[in-house]
Amino acid sequence: MRFEGKSALVTGAAGGIGQVLVAMLRAEGAKVAVSDRDSSAIEADAHIDGNLLDPAFCDALPGKVAEALGGLDIICNNAGVITRGDITETSDDDYNLTMGVNVQAPFQICRAAIPLMAEAGGGAIVNTSSCWGLRPGSNHPLYVMSKAAIASLTQCLGRDHAHQGIRVNAVCPNEVNTPMLRTGFAMRGYDPDKAVDELNKTVPIGHIAEPEEIADVILFLASDASRYMCGALVEVNGGKPVT
C-alpha cells in the first residue's frame, strides 16, 4: 500500500495507460481524481472532466482536485495525442492540438499545483514524455517537438522545486499497446492486430509495452522508492531504439 493516505490526479484517465494507472493507484491506497473528456466509466474518487485545451480548466484543475480529495500529493500528467505526418502534411489545427494537450496543459497544471504542493510540504509529479522526445524519429515532427518540450520542462522543474520537496520526473515510453496506437493503425488502413505483431518483432525484449508496464514505472516515480530522483527522464523501451 505505497500510496495509503495520498491523493492523486490522473489526466487522460480514460485512455489505455490512464485506466490502468488509476486502478493501480487505488489498489495501493490512493484516493484518485480522474480527468478526461469523459471519465464516467472509470472508477475513481472524483471525476473532474473538461477540455485540456481550455486554459481556465487547466489552471483550476489542481485546486479542484485538492478540494475534492482533501489534498493533492501526486500528479500524473498522462494525457497526450499523436499527430503523424511530415511538416508539410500538418496544419495549424494539428499544431494547436498537439502543443495544447502535450505541452501547455501539463505546464499549466504544474504551475497551478506546485504552490499547493509546496504549502503542504511536497509532492510528486510524473509527466509522460517519450523516447521520441529524446531522440526524434521520422515523420512525427509535432509529436517529437511536444515530447521534447515536456522532457525539458521536467528537467527544469525537477531542479527548481526539489528544495520544496516536490519531485518532478518523466516516463519516456516507446510504442505501447493502447487503443490510441491501434486506432492510428486502423486510420492508416492497417489491420491493428497484424501491425502490433509486426511491431513486436522489432523490440529486443519481444513485444511492445503493455499499459501495465508503463504504469509500473509511473507508480515507481510517484512513490517514495524514487525519493532521490528529480528531473529524471526514464526510458521504458524494451531495448528498442527510436528509428
N, C-alpha and C positions, 0 to 999 in steps of 0.2 A: 504494500500500500504506500508507494512512494509519494503519492500526492494527497494523502489524507489531510484535510483542512485547507487545501489550496483551492483557489478559484481561477478558472481558465477561460480564455476566449479562443475559439477556433473560427477563422474565416474560411470561406469555401467549404463549409461543413457538409454540403450535400454531394460533394464530389467523391471520387474513389478513395483518395487518401484521407479526405476530411472525415468521412463516415467512420472509417477505421480508427482514426485518431481520437475522435470523440468517444467512441466505445471503449478504447483502451484507457484513456484518461479517467473516465468514470469508473471503470473496473478497478482502478488503483486509487480510488477515493476522492478524486477531484469533483468539485461542482463545476459544471461546464456550461457556458453560454455559447450558443452557436449563431452564426450569421451567414446568410447566403441570400440569393434572390427568393428562395422558398425552402426553408429548412423544416417545414412542418412534419415531414416524415421521419425526422431524426429524433431519437430520444435524447433529451437534454434537460438541464435545469432552468434554462431560459432561452427563448428564441427572440433574437433581435435582427430581423431581416431588413434588407434595404439594398440600395444600389451603390456599389463601391465607386462608381463614377460621380457620385454626389458628394462634393467636399463637405457639406454640412453634416451629412450622415457619418462620414469617417471621423470628423472632428468630435462628434458627440458619442461615438460608439464606446470607447473605453469607459467614459463616465457612466453610461447606461448599464454597462456590464457590472461595474463596481457597485452601483446602486442595487441592481437585481440580485447579485450574489453576495453582497456584503464585503466586497474587496476584489482586487484583481492582482493575482500573483504571476500568471503565466499568459503570454500571448503567442499564439501560433498563427502567423501571417501566411496562411496556406493557400488562399485564393490565387488563381492565376489563369491566364489564357495563352494560347499559342497561335500566332499568326505566321503562316507559311508563305513562301514565295520570295523571289529576289526583290530588290528595292524598286525595280521598275513595275512590279506587279502589285505593290502595296499602295493603299490610298491614305488620305488624311484621316479618314474614319478608322482605318486599321491602326494607324499610329496612336490616335487618341485613346482607343480601346486598350491597346496593349500597354502603353505607358500609364494610363489611368489606373488599370487594375493591378498591374505588376509592380509599379513603382510609386505612383502618387498616393494610392490608398494605404499601403504599408507605411510610407513616410508620414502621412497624417496620423495614422493610428499610433505609431511610435511617438510622434510629437505630443499627442494628447495623453498617452499613457504614462510616459516617463515621469512627469511630475507626480502623478498619483502613486506610482510605484516608489518613487524616492521618498515621498511623505510617509509611506507605510513601511519603509526600511529595506526595500529592494524587490527584486522580481527577476523573471527570465522571459526573454523574447526570443522566439525562434522564427526566423524568416525562411522562406523557401526560395532559394536561388536555383541554380542548375549547373551541371558540368559545362553546359554550353555557354554559361556566363563567364566561365574561367578560361575556356579555350573554344573559340567560336567554330561552329560547324557551318556548312554551306547552306545558302538559300533560306535562311531564317534571320535576316538582319534585325527585324524588330524584336523578336523574341530574345535573341542573343544580347542586344543592346539593353533591353529591360532587365534581364537577369544579371548582366554585368553591373548595372546600376544598383540593384538590390544587394549584390555582393559587396560593393564598395560602401554602400550605406551601412551594412552590417559591421564592417571593419571599423568604420568611423565611430559608430555608436558604441561598439564594444569597448573601444578605448576611452571615449569621452564620459561614459557613465558607469564604468566599473567601480569607481570610488564611491558611488551611491548604492552599491550592492545590486546593481542592475546588470545582468549578464545578457549580452546580445550576440547570438550566433546564428549560423545559417546551415541548412542542409542543402546539398547540391546533388540531386539525383541525375541519372541519365534516363533512358526510357523506363516508364512504369506502366504496368498492365492495368490501365484505368479506362472507364468509358470514354474519357476525352481522347485518349490515344486511339481507341477503336473507332470512334466516330470520325476522327480525322482520316483514318484509312478508308472508311466507307465513303466519305465525301470525295475522295480521290479515285474511287472506282475499284478499290481493292477489297478482297474478302478479309475481314478483320482477323479471323482465326488463322488463315494461312499466312497473313502478314506478320502476325505475332510469332508464329512458328519460325518464319524466316529470320525475324529479329533475334529470337532465342539463339540461333546458330552463330550469331556474331558476338555473343557475350562469353568471355572465358569461363565464367562460373556456370554457364549452361542455360541461363534464362534471364530475360529482363526482370526488373524488380516487381514484386507484388506489393500492393499498398502497405501491407503489414511490415515489410522490410524497410520501408522509408519511415513509417510511423515509429518503429522501434528506435530509430536514430533521433527523431524529433523528441521523443519522450526522454531519451538519454540527455539531450541538450537542455531540456526543460527541468531536469531533476538535479538533485544535489550531487549526483555522481559526477557531473561535469562542472563542479563548483569553481574550478580554476580555469575554465575556458571562457574567454572573452574575445569577440571578434573573429572566431574561428569559422572557416568555410569547410565543411565536412563533406567530402565527395562520397557518394554511395552509388557505385557504378558497376559492380560485379567484375571489375577488371577491364571494362571496355573503354577504350579511349574515344574521344569525340572525333568523328570523321566527317 
